[in-house]
Amino acid sequence: MRVPLKSFALALPLLCLSVGAQAQRTPKVAVVVAGDPEDELLALANTLNEAIDAAPELRLPADRATLAAMAGAPAPAEDDGLGRIRSLRRRLAWEGPNDPESLHTLGRGVGTSALVVLRAADGAVSLEVFDVGARQYYDELTRVDMANPEASLPFIVSRAQAAWRRARSAPSDPEATAPAQAAARDDAHAAAPANAAVGAEPSPAPAAHPARVWMRKNWAYFVAGALLVGAAVAIGLSARNNSASSELSLRFRPGGS
């Protein structure tokens, strides 16, 4: 029995493309700390990054060192090539909302649709979402519940998805981007929950089981592994059949000379 190895060889590249397409269907988001990166803010940024990474609607940049630099973590002793990120992040403490270009440069550098910007003031931490492509914040901000930072995730998801949809539908002509920028705030109002005004806590989304969330994000890799195992077994069987058929056999005839 011969196994059609050609079908496996054709299926594997298609599967790899489907894994990449799955990642492209969710917006990429990262957390930036504007201002003095105190230990409490650093811990909050890490917690939000973990919540974003676990959410099936969002994804994080793959480079964890870049995420740490954007959150304001201390630079290592050796040059890690992320000095520009740290410099841009520090500028946010002085310019604040009046420096959209720094946030745009940060977001473009790591390929995000939106940035989550944290600021500490008056004993509280505010959270805003910056649309990287439109170079502007969405109107609303919220105050983070330090006892339950994950409650801010629906606030982040709605605006990140709005920024991602706007970027996908925006025209490629630079002269036509102004109307898209003006529409970004309207898109946020349509996507945001009604209780996302200043000081209001967004309603937490129903928590999915961790195993279900993990499986939803990694199912394609299980399929890829199954196909690889099948291909390896098929190659082994084919090689065994070929070696068995190539063996010579002797047949003796009685009385022959």
C-alpha positions in Angstrom: 0.0 0.0 0.0 1.5 3.3 -1.0 0.6 6.5 0.9 0.1 9.6 -1.1 2.9 11.7 0.2 2.3 14.5 -2.3 -0.9 15.4 -0.6 0.9 15.8 2.7 3.5 18.0 1.1 0.8 20.2 -0.4 -1.2 20.4 2.9 1.6 21.6 5.1 2.3 25.0 3.3 -1.5 25.6 3.2 -1.7 25.0 7.0 1.2 27.4 7.7 -0.6 30.0 5.7 -3.8 29.5 7.7 -1.9 29.9 11.0 -0.6 33.2 9.8 -4.0 34.3 8.5 -5.5 33.5 11.9 -3.0 35.9 13.6 -3.8 38.6 11.1 -7.5 38.6 12.0 -6.8 40.0 15.5 -5.4 43.5 16.3 -2.0 43.8 17.9 -1.8 45.9 21.0 0.9 46.9 23.5 1.0 48.8 26.8 3.0 52.1 27.2 3.6 53.8 30.6 3.7 57.6 30.2 5.5 59.2 33.0 7.5 57.9 35.9 7.5 54.1 35.7 7.0 53.3 39.4 6.9 49.7 40.5 3.1 49.8 40.8 2.8 51.0 37.2 5.3 48.4 35.9 3.4 45.6 37.6 0.1 47.0 36.2 1.6 47.1 32.7 2.8 43.5 33.0 -0.6 42.4 34.2 -2.4 44.1 31.3 0.0 42.7 28.8 -0.7 39.2 30.2 -4.4 39.8 30.0 -4.1 41.0 26.4 -2.0 38.0 25.5 -4.6 35.6 26.9 -7.5 37.4 25.2 -8.6 35.6 21.9 -9.6 39.0 20.5 -6.1 40.6 20.8 -2.4 39.7 20.4 0.8 41.1 21.7 4.1 41.9 20.0 6.3 38.8 20.2 9.4 40.6 21.5 9.1 40.7 25.3 12.1 43.0 25.7 10.4 45.6 23.6 7.3 45.3 25.8 9.4 45.8 28.9 11.1 48.9 27.4 7.7 50.4 26.4 6.5 49.9 30.0 9.6 51.7 31.4 11.5 48.7 32.8 15.2 49.6 33.6 17.6 49.2 30.7 20.1 46.2 30.9 23.8 46.8 31.3 24.5 45.9 27.7 23.0 47.8 24.8 19.9 45.9 23.6 19.1 48.3 20.7 15.9 49.6 22.3 17.3 53.0 23.4 15.0 54.8 20.9 11.9 53.2 22.4 12.9 54.3 25.9 13.6 57.9 24.6 10.2 58.1 22.9 8.5 56.7 26.0 10.1 59.3 28.3 8.9 62.2 26.0 5.3 61.2 26.8 5.8 62.4 30.4 6.5 66.0 29.1 4.3 66.2 26.1 1.4 64.0 27.1 -1.5 64.0 24.6 0.2 66.8 22.7 2.8 64.4 21.3 1.0 61.9 19.1 4.0 61.5 16.8 6.0 59.7 19.5 3.1 57.2 20.1 2.7 56.8 16.3 6.4 56.0 16.0 6.3 53.5 18.8 3.2 51.8 17.4 4.5 51.6 13.9 7.8 50.2 15.2 6.2 47.2 16.8 3.4 46.9 14.3 0.4 47.6 16.6 -3.0 48.8 15.7 -3.5 50.5 19.0 -1.5 51.4 22.2 -2.8 51.3 25.7 -1.4 54.3 27.5 -1.2 54.4 31.3 -0.7 57.6 33.4 -0.6 58.0 37.1 -2.1 61.2 38.6 -3.9 62.2 41.8 -3.5 58.8 43.3 -5.2 57.0 40.4 -4.1 55.4 37.1 -5.9 56.5 33.9 -6.0 54.3 30.8 -6.4 55.6 27.3 -6.3 53.9 23.9 -4.3 55.5 21.1 -5.2 54.7 17.4 -1.8 54.3 15.8 -2.9 54.8 12.2 -5.1 57.8 13.0 -2.4 59.4 15.2 -4.9 60.3 17.9 -6.6 59.1 21.1 -10.1 57.9 21.4 -12.2 60.4 23.4 -12.9 58.3 26.4 -10.5 57.3 29.2 -11.1 55.1 32.2 -9.6 54.7 35.6 -8.0 51.4 36.3 -9.3 49.3 39.2 -5.9 48.3 40.7 -7.6 45.4 42.6 -8.9 44.0 39.3 -7.0 45.4 36.3 -8.4 42.8 33.9 -11.8 44.6 34.2 -10.4 47.2 31.8 -10.0 44.6 29.1 -13.4 45.2 27.3 -12.5 48.9 27.2 -9.3 48.0 25.4 -10.8 45.4 23.1 -13.5 47.6 21.7 -11.1 50.4 20.8 -8.4 48.2 19.5 -10.8 46.4 17.2 -12.2 49.8 16.0 -8.6 50.9 15.2 -7.9 47.7 13.4 -11.0 47.9 11.3 -10.3 51.5 10.5 -6.8 50.7 9.4 -8.0 47.8 7.2 -10.6 50.0 5.4 -8.5 53.2 5.2 -7.4 54.3 1.7 -3.7 53.9 0.8 -3.5 57.4 -0.5 -1.9 59.6 2.2 -4.0 62.6 1.1 -7.1 60.6 1.8 -6.2 59.8 5.4 -7.5 63.0 7.0 -11.2 61.9 6.7 -10.3 58.5 8.2 -8.6 60.2 11.1 -11.7 62.4 11.7 -13.8 59.3 11.7 -11.8 57.4 14.2 -13.5 59.0 17.2 -16.9 58.3 15.8 -15.8 54.7 15.3 -14.8 54.5 18.9 -18.2 55.8 20.1 -19.9 53.1 18.0 -17.6 50.3 19.3 -17.3 51.4 23.0 -19.7 50.3 25.7 -22.1 53.0 26.9 -20.5 53.1 30.4 -17.0 53.8 29.2 -17.0 57.5 30.2 -14.4 59.1 32.4 -14.3 57.4 35.7 -16.7 54.6 34.8 -15.7 51.0 34.9 -16.5 49.0 31.8 -18.6 45.9 32.3 -16.3 42.9 32.5 -16.8 40.3 29.7 -17.8 36.8 30.8 -14.6 35.0 31.7 -13.8 32.0 29.4 -12.1 28.9 30.8 -8.3 29.2 30.5 -8.1 25.9 28.7 -10.7 26.9 26.2 -8.9 30.3 25.6 -5.6 28.6 25.1 -7.1 26.0 22.7 -8.8 28.7 20.7 -5.5 30.5 20.2 -3.4 27.4 19.5 -5.7 24.9 17.6 -3.9 25.5 14.3 -0.6 24.2 15.8 -2.3 21.0 16.9 -3.5 20.4 13.4 0.0 21.2 12.1 1.5 18.7 14.5 -1.0 16.0 13.5 -0.1 16.5 9.8 3.6 16.4 10.5 3.2 13.1 12.5 1.1 11.7 9.7 3.7 12.7 7.1 6.5 11.1 9.1 4.5 7.9 9.5 3.8 7.9 5.8 7.4 8.3 4.9 8.4 5.5 7.2 5.8 3.1 5.7 6.8 4.0 2.2 10.5 3.4 2.9 9.7 0.1 4.5 7.6 -1.1 1.6 10.3 0.0 -0.9 13.0 -1.9 1.0 10.9 -5.0 1.3 10.1 -5.1 -2.4 13.8 -4.6 -3.4 15.0 -7.7 -1.5 16.1 -10.7 -3.7 14.6 -14.1 -3.1 16.0 -17.5 -4.2 13.8 -20.4 -5.1 15.3 -23.9 -5.4 14.0 -26.5 -7.8 14.5 -30.2 -6.8 16.5 -32.2 -9.3 17.9 -29.2 -11.1 21.5 -29.2 -12.4 
